[in-house]
């Protein structure tokens, strides 16, 4: 689980609940009318904005990847792919069948290599899978961003509805309080939904989209080089180009620091 997402969301909820309880109780901030106008209106606007297929794929995938963290960093992927290139150097591609590869996308590519598929087929298949996955992830961040954009607007709509109802019942003072509360709570719900949940998740998904694009492109190139029987050293050096400059020479720096210690 991505601790940053979980901890941030939990901390935000705790802050809001603390502020509410310092001046009253939670029941004061529960209103069915405000709930309907925010969640119902935001959902309706998002459905209008996106096709059902995008909603079906994007919404659950967005929630899943907002709270999950990738096991492999780019540097770890480079090391793993170089190790797999070393495996294929001696027994050949058939040796990959005995390897337990955690990353599903990398495992799929290695299975293609072990089965002896054509280079162009491997490239087309992996790139198509990568692009489809990234497209669904991009749909997810767009959906959450759309909800985050329209939730405050529907909060304002709920506020206006509540004020109209309040002014229409000025002759009955007993109704003024509930209508005013509903009007203000609609704005509160919209702002909280947008700024605490939807927009932060959209931004997190945007970051994960870039990370997945980098990692999966790195995997595609690594698999293709292994299929072409490139040496493990060449595979490593070519894949290190995907890493920032400061992360490319970690091994050399460790070796240099280890030599004086050994001496």
Residue pairs with C-beta under 8 A, 6 or more apart in sequence:
1 67
1 68
1 69
2 66
2 67
2 68
2 69
2 204
3 69
4 204
5 66
5 67
5 200
5 201
5 204
6 67
8 200
9 196
9 197
9 200
12 196
13 196
16 192
16 196
17 26
20 26
20 28
20 29
28 181
29 185
29 188
31 181
31 182
31 185
31 186
33 158
33 161
33 162
33 182
33 186
34 158
34 162
34 182
34 185
34 186
34 188
34 189
35 189
37 154
37 155
37 157
37 158
37 161
37 186
38 151
38 154
38 155
38 158
38 186
38 189
38 190
38 193
39 189
39 193
41 150
41 154
41 157
41 158
42 147
42 150
42 151
42 154
42 190
42 193
43 147
45 146
45 150
45 154
46 55
46 143
46 146
46 147
46 150
47 55
49 146
50 58
50 139
50 142
50 143
50 146
54 139
54 142
54 143
55 143
57 136
57 139
57 140
58 136
58 137
58 139
58 140
58 142
58 143
59 140
59 143
59 144
61 136
61 137
61 139
61 140
62 137
62 139
62 140
62 141
62 143
62 144
62 201
62 202
62 205
63 140
63 201
65 137
65 140
65 205
65 208
66 144
66 201
66 204
66 205
66 208
70 208
70 211
70 212
70 215
71 102
71 103
72 80
72 102
72 103
72 215
74 214
74 215
74 218
74 242
74 243
74 247
75 243
75 247
75 250
77 103
77 106
77 215
77 218
77 219
77 222
77 239
78 218
78 222
78 236
78 239
78 240
78 242
78 243
79 236
80 101
80 103
80 106
81 106
81 218
81 219
81 222
81 223
81 226
81 235
81 236
81 239
82 232
82 233
82 235
82 236
82 239
83 232
84 96
84 99
84 101
84 110
84 222
84 226
85 222
85 225
85 226
85 230
85 231
85 232
85 235
85 236
86 232
87 95
87 96
87 99
88 95
88 96
88 113
88 226
88 229
89 231
89 232
93 113
93 114
93 116
93 226
93 227
94 114
96 110
96 111
96 113
96 114
97 114
99 110
101 107
101 110
103 219
105 126
105 129
105 130
105 216
105 219
106 219
106 222
106 223
108 126
108 129
109 122
109 126
109 219
109 220
109 222
109 223
110 223
110 226
112 121
112 122
112 125
112 126
112 223
112 227
113 122
113 223
113 226
113 227
117 125
119 224
119 227
119 228
122 223
122 224
122 227
123 220
123 224
126 216
126 219
126 220
126 223
127 220
130 213
130 216
130 217
130 220
133 212
133 216
134 209
134 212
134 213
134 216
137 205
137 208
137 209
137 212
138 209
140 205
141 201
141 202
141 203
141 205
141 206
141 209
142 202
144 198
144 199
144 201
144 202
144 205
145 198
145 199
145 202
147 193
147 194
147 198
148 193
148 194
148 195
148 197
148 198
148 199
148 202
149 194
151 189
151 190
151 191
151 193
151 194
151 198
152 187
152 190
152 191
152 194
153 190
154 186
154 190
155 186
155 187
155 188
155 189
155 190
155 191
156 186
156 187
156 190
157 186
158 182
158 183
158 185
158 186
158 187
158 189
158 190
159 183
159 184
159 186
159 187
160 183
161 182
161 183
161 186
162 179
162 180
162 181
162 182
162 183
162 184
162 186
163 179
163 180
163 183
165 175
165 179
165 182
166 175
166 176
166 179
166 180
166 183
169 175
169 176
169 179
170 176
214 242
217 242
218 239
218 242
221 238
221 239
222 235
222 239
225 234
225 235
225 238
225 239
226 235
230 238
240 248
241 248
